[in-house]
Amino acid sequence: MTVVETTGDEGDLSADHTEFKVRSLDWSISKLIALKNLRIALRYPANIIVWGIIPLLWIAPYLLMMTAIGGSAGNTYFSEISGFDDFIRFVVIGWFVYMYVDNSIWGIGNTFRWEQFSGTLEPLFLAPVPRISILLGGAFSDSVQTTISALVLLAFSCLLFGVTYSVTMILPVIIVLLLMLFALFGFGFMLAGLIIVFKDPSVLTELVDAVVFTVTPVNYPIEVLPKYAQVLSYLMPATLAIGIIRELTMTASFEPGSYLLGVLGLLSLLALFWAVGLAVFRYAEHWTKERGSMGGF
């Protein structure tokens, strides 16, 4: 039997290694992942501008249809059920907020799938770092890109359609957006878990996106949905966020009671989505590792 003697330097290195502890959440890892993704995105800055313009083409059919039916200001029935008299301003806010929902479905949920395509998924899972920190890093970078795209969408909408919103409500709007965004992170964790199990995310992501878009009041008031769909809609953080932001920016009025109620609702959904999202992701990770299918396609 061969005995290998260790030098003092190796002993010191071993001591350093024994002091390393895996944390349940490491913000430094999230920062590194976010910076890495943003550097890649900055290699193609025109993409962010394009993704601010493309949603205008998505919403154009709704705007043109409603303008043809009821005029640019909508009609009496729309005003009665929505509480607003300007359909174009109503829809633009809906799309502005929904871009963050779309990001949580296509961006955060597909983080590990893209790492798999890059050939870096297995090294990431072998590294002694929290998986949630990696997902959060991707979520942060995607959120920065989505914010730029959403602001481009809003700016072009103001220029092309002449819509205006109250800027005095910017602080309460930012608070609502942040709460919704963090709640959507939990939603993204759940999708990431499902995707590492089912591998090909295209069909699953399309299905989830279609269902969420249908029940979220982006282009129409929630009151036009069937009762069961309204219940499902209120489980989506974006439903509360869109309602609050429309009220703040379109009426320029701030009612502390209803605002606080909405914030409490978003906090509840945030806690629910994180609990469910983390549980689903951890179970999916364990299930995949147990079967040795982490790197499989």
C-alpha positions as CSV (number, residue, x, y, z in Angstrom):
1,M,0.0,0.0,0.0
2,T,1.4,3.4,-1.0
3,V,1.3,6.2,1.6
4,V,1.1,9.7,0.2
5,E,2.5,12.4,2.5
6,T,0.9,15.8,2.4
7,T,2.9,19.0,2.6
8,G,2.0,21.9,4.8
9,D,0.5,23.8,1.9
10,E,-1.8,20.9,1.0
11,G,-2.8,20.7,4.7
12,D,-3.7,24.4,4.6
13,L,-5.7,23.9,1.4
14,S,-7.6,21.0,3.0
15,A,-8.3,23.2,6.0
16,D,-9.7,25.9,3.7
17,H,-11.9,23.3,2.0
18,T,-13.3,22.0,5.2
19,E,-14.4,25.5,6.1
20,F,-16.4,25.9,2.9
21,K,-20.1,25.5,3.6
22,V,-22.9,25.3,1.0
23,R,-25.5,27.9,1.8
24,S,-29.2,27.6,1.1
25,L,-29.0,30.9,-0.8
26,D,-25.9,32.6,-2.0
27,W,-26.4,36.2,-3.4
28,S,-22.9,36.4,-4.7
29,I,-23.6,33.5,-7.0
30,S,-26.8,35.1,-8.2
31,K,-24.9,38.3,-8.9
32,L,-22.3,36.5,-10.9
33,I,-24.9,34.6,-13.0
34,A,-26.8,37.9,-13.6
35,L,-23.7,39.7,-14.7
36,K,-22.7,36.9,-17.0
37,N,-26.2,36.8,-18.7
38,L,-26.2,40.6,-19.0
39,R,-22.8,40.6,-20.7
40,I,-24.0,38.1,-23.2
41,A,-27.2,40.2,-23.8
42,L,-25.1,43.4,-24.3
43,R,-23.4,41.6,-27.2
44,Y,-26.6,42.0,-29.1
45,P,-28.2,45.2,-27.7
46,A,-30.5,45.6,-30.7
47,N,-32.4,42.5,-29.6
48,I,-33.7,44.4,-26.5
49,I,-35.1,47.2,-28.7
50,V,-36.7,44.7,-31.1
51,W,-38.4,42.9,-28.2
52,G,-39.8,46.3,-27.1
53,I,-41.3,46.8,-30.6
54,I,-42.5,43.3,-31.3
55,P,-45.3,43.4,-28.6
56,L,-46.7,46.4,-30.4
57,L,-47.4,44.1,-33.3
58,W,-49.0,41.6,-30.9
59,I,-51.3,44.2,-29.4
60,A,-52.1,45.9,-32.7
61,P,-54.9,43.5,-33.7
62,Y,-56.7,44.1,-30.4
63,L,-56.4,47.8,-30.7
64,L,-57.5,47.9,-34.3
65,M,-60.5,45.6,-33.6
66,M,-61.7,47.6,-30.6
67,T,-61.2,50.9,-32.4
68,A,-63.2,49.6,-35.4
69,I,-66.0,48.4,-33.0
70,G,-66.2,51.2,-30.5
71,G,-63.8,53.9,-31.4
72,S,-60.5,54.8,-29.8
73,A,-62.2,55.6,-26.5
74,G,-64.1,52.3,-26.4
75,N,-67.8,52.1,-25.8
76,T,-70.4,52.4,-23.0
77,Y,-70.5,48.7,-22.2
78,F,-66.7,48.5,-21.9
79,S,-66.7,51.6,-19.6
80,E,-69.4,50.0,-17.4
81,I,-67.6,46.7,-16.8
82,S,-64.0,48.0,-16.7
83,G,-64.4,51.3,-15.0
84,F,-62.3,53.0,-17.7
85,D,-63.3,54.8,-20.9
86,D,-60.1,54.5,-22.9
87,F,-59.5,51.0,-24.4
88,I,-56.0,51.8,-25.8
89,R,-54.6,53.0,-22.5
90,F,-56.3,50.0,-20.8
91,V,-54.6,47.5,-23.1
92,V,-51.1,49.1,-23.2
93,I,-50.8,48.8,-19.4
94,G,-51.9,45.2,-19.6
95,W,-49.2,44.4,-22.1
96,F,-46.6,46.4,-20.2
97,V,-47.2,44.3,-17.0
98,Y,-47.6,41.0,-18.9
99,M,-44.2,41.2,-20.4
100,Y,-42.8,40.3,-16.9
101,V,-45.2,37.3,-16.8
102,D,-44.0,36.2,-20.2
103,N,-40.4,36.5,-18.9
104,S,-41.0,34.3,-15.9
105,I,-42.5,31.6,-18.2
106,W,-40.0,31.7,-21.0
107,G,-36.9,33.1,-19.3
108,I,-36.6,31.8,-15.7
109,G,-38.3,28.5,-16.4
110,N,-36.0,27.7,-19.2
111,T,-32.7,28.8,-17.5
112,F,-31.4,25.2,-17.0
113,R,-32.6,24.1,-20.4
114,W,-30.4,26.8,-22.0
115,E,-27.5,25.7,-19.8
116,Q,-28.1,22.2,-21.1
117,F,-27.9,23.3,-24.7
118,S,-24.7,25.2,-23.8
119,G,-23.2,22.0,-22.3
120,T,-22.8,23.6,-18.9
121,L,-25.8,22.1,-17.0
122,E,-24.0,19.2,-15.4
123,P,-20.9,21.3,-14.3
124,L,-23.4,23.7,-12.7
125,F,-25.1,21.0,-10.8
126,L,-21.8,19.5,-9.7
127,A,-20.6,22.9,-8.3
128,P,-21.2,23.3,-4.6
129,V,-23.6,26.2,-5.0
130,P,-27.3,26.5,-4.4
131,R,-29.4,25.9,-7.4
132,I,-31.9,28.6,-6.4
133,S,-29.1,31.1,-6.5
134,I,-28.4,30.2,-10.1
135,L,-32.1,30.6,-11.0
136,L,-32.3,33.9,-9.1
137,G,-29.3,35.1,-11.1
138,G,-31.1,34.3,-14.3
139,A,-34.2,35.9,-13.0
140,F,-32.4,39.2,-12.2
141,S,-30.8,39.5,-15.6
142,D,-34.0,38.6,-17.4
143,S,-35.9,41.2,-15.3
144,V,-33.5,43.9,-16.3
145,Q,-33.8,43.1,-20.0
146,T,-37.6,42.8,-19.6
147,T,-37.8,46.2,-17.9
148,I,-35.9,47.8,-20.8
149,S,-38.1,46.2,-23.3
150,A,-41.3,47.1,-21.4
151,L,-40.2,50.8,-21.2
152,V,-39.5,50.8,-24.9
153,L,-43.0,49.4,-25.5
154,L,-44.5,52.1,-23.3
155,A,-42.5,54.8,-25.0
156,F,-43.5,53.7,-28.5
157,S,-47.2,53.4,-27.4
158,C,-47.1,57.0,-26.1
159,L,-45.6,58.2,-29.4
160,L,-47.8,56.2,-31.8
161,F,-51.1,56.1,-29.9
162,G,-50.9,59.3,-27.9
163,V,-51.6,57.5,-24.6
164,T,-50.6,59.3,-21.4
165,Y,-50.3,58.1,-17.8
166,S,-49.9,59.7,-14.4
167,V,-46.2,59.8,-13.4
168,T,-47.0,61.0,-9.9
169,M,-47.8,57.5,-9.0
170,I,-44.4,56.0,-9.9
171,L,-43.4,54.9,-6.4
172,P,-46.5,52.9,-5.6
173,V,-46.3,51.4,-9.1
174,I,-42.7,50.3,-8.6
175,I,-43.6,48.7,-5.3
176,V,-46.4,46.7,-6.9
177,L,-44.2,45.7,-9.8
178,L,-41.5,44.4,-7.5
179,L,-43.9,42.4,-5.4
180,M,-45.4,40.8,-8.5
181,L,-41.9,40.2,-9.9
182,F,-40.7,38.3,-6.9
183,A,-43.9,36.3,-6.8
184,L,-43.3,35.4,-10.4
185,F,-39.8,34.2,-9.5
186,G,-41.5,31.4,-7.5
187,F,-43.7,30.6,-10.5
188,G,-40.5,30.4,-12.6
189,F,-38.9,28.0,-10.1
190,M,-41.8,25.6,-10.5
191,L,-41.6,25.7,-14.3
192,A,-37.8,25.2,-14.1
193,G,-38.4,22.0,-12.1
194,L,-40.9,20.7,-14.5
195,I,-38.6,21.4,-17.5
196,I,-35.6,19.5,-16.0
197,V,-37.9,16.5,-15.7
198,F,-39.8,16.7,-19.1
199,K,-36.7,18.2,-20.9
200,D,-38.3,19.7,-24.1
201,P,-40.0,22.8,-22.7
202,S,-41.6,24.1,-25.9
203,V,-45.0,22.4,-25.6
204,L,-45.2,22.8,-21.8
205,T,-44.2,26.4,-22.0
206,E,-46.6,27.2,-24.8
207,L,-49.5,25.6,-22.9
208,V,-48.7,27.5,-19.6
209,D,-48.2,30.8,-21.5
210,A,-51.5,30.4,-23.4
211,V,-53.5,29.5,-20.2
212,V,-52.0,32.3,-18.1
213,F,-52.5,34.9,-20.9
214,T,-56.1,33.8,-21.4
215,V,-57.1,34.2,-17.7
216,T,-55.0,37.4,-17.1
217,P,-57.0,40.6,-17.8
218,V,-54.5,42.0,-20.3
219,N,-56.8,42.9,-23.2
220,Y,-60.2,42.8,-21.4
221,P,-61.7,43.3,-18.0
222,I,-61.7,40.2,-15.7
223,E,-65.5,40.5,-15.4
224,V,-65.9,39.1,-18.9
225,L,-64.4,35.8,-17.9
226,P,-66.5,32.9,-16.6
227,K,-66.6,32.6,-12.8
228,Y,-64.2,29.6,-12.6
229,A,-61.7,31.4,-14.9
230,Q,-61.9,34.5,-12.6
231,V,-61.0,32.4,-9.6
232,L,-58.0,31.0,-11.6
233,S,-57.1,34.5,-12.7
234,Y,-56.9,35.9,-9.1
235,L,-54.3,33.2,-8.4
236,M,-52.0,35.0,-10.9
237,P,-50.0,37.8,-9.3
238,A,-50.3,39.8,-12.6
239,T,-54.1,40.1,-12.2
240,L,-53.8,42.1,-9.0
241,A,-50.8,44.0,-10.3
242,I,-52.5,45.0,-13.5
243,G,-55.6,46.1,-11.7
244,I,-53.7,48.2,-9.2
245,I,-51.4,49.8,-11.8
246,R,-54.3,50.7,-14.1
247,E,-56.1,52.4,-11.2
248,L,-53.0,54.3,-10.2
249,T,-51.8,55.4,-13.7
250,M,-55.1,56.0,-15.4
251,T,-57.0,57.8,-12.7
252,A,-54.1,59.4,-10.9
253,S,-55.8,58.5,-7.6
254,F,-54.4,56.7,-4.6
255,E,-56.7,55.0,-2.1
256,P,-54.6,53.7,0.8
257,G,-57.2,51.0,1.8
258,S,-57.5,49.3,-1.5
259,Y,-53.8,49.7,-2.3
260,L,-52.8,48.0,1.0
261,L,-55.3,45.3,0.4
262,G,-53.8,44.7,-3.0
263,V,-50.3,44.7,-1.6
264,L,-51.3,42.1,1.1
265,G,-52.8,40.0,-1.7
266,L,-49.5,40.1,-3.6
267,L,-47.5,39.3,-0.5
268,S,-49.7,36.2,0.1
269,L,-49.2,35.1,-3.5
270,L,-45.5,35.7,-3.2
271,A,-45.3,33.4,-0.2
272,L,-47.5,30.8,-1.9
273,F,-45.6,30.7,-5.2
274,W,-42.2,30.5,-3.5
275,A,-43.3,27.7,-1.2
276,V,-44.8,25.7,-4.1
277,G,-42.1,26.7,-6.6
278,L,-39.2,25.6,-4.3
279,A,-40.9,22.4,-3.3
280,V,-41.6,21.4,-7.0
281,F,-38.0,22.3,-8.1
282,R,-36.3,20.4,-5.3
283,Y,-38.5,17.3,-5.9
284,A,-37.8,17.5,-9.6
285,E,-34.0,17.9,-9.0
286,H,-34.0,14.8,-6.7
287,W,-36.2,12.8,-9.1
288,T,-33.9,13.6,-12.1
289,K,-30.7,12.9,-10.2
290,E,-32.0,9.6,-8.9
291,R,-32.7,8.4,-12.5
292,G,-29.4,9.9,-13.9
293,S,-31.2,11.8,-16.5
294,M,-30.0,15.3,-15.7
295,G,-28.0,15.8,-18.9
296,G,-30.3,13.8,-21.1
297,F,-32.3,15.4,-23.9
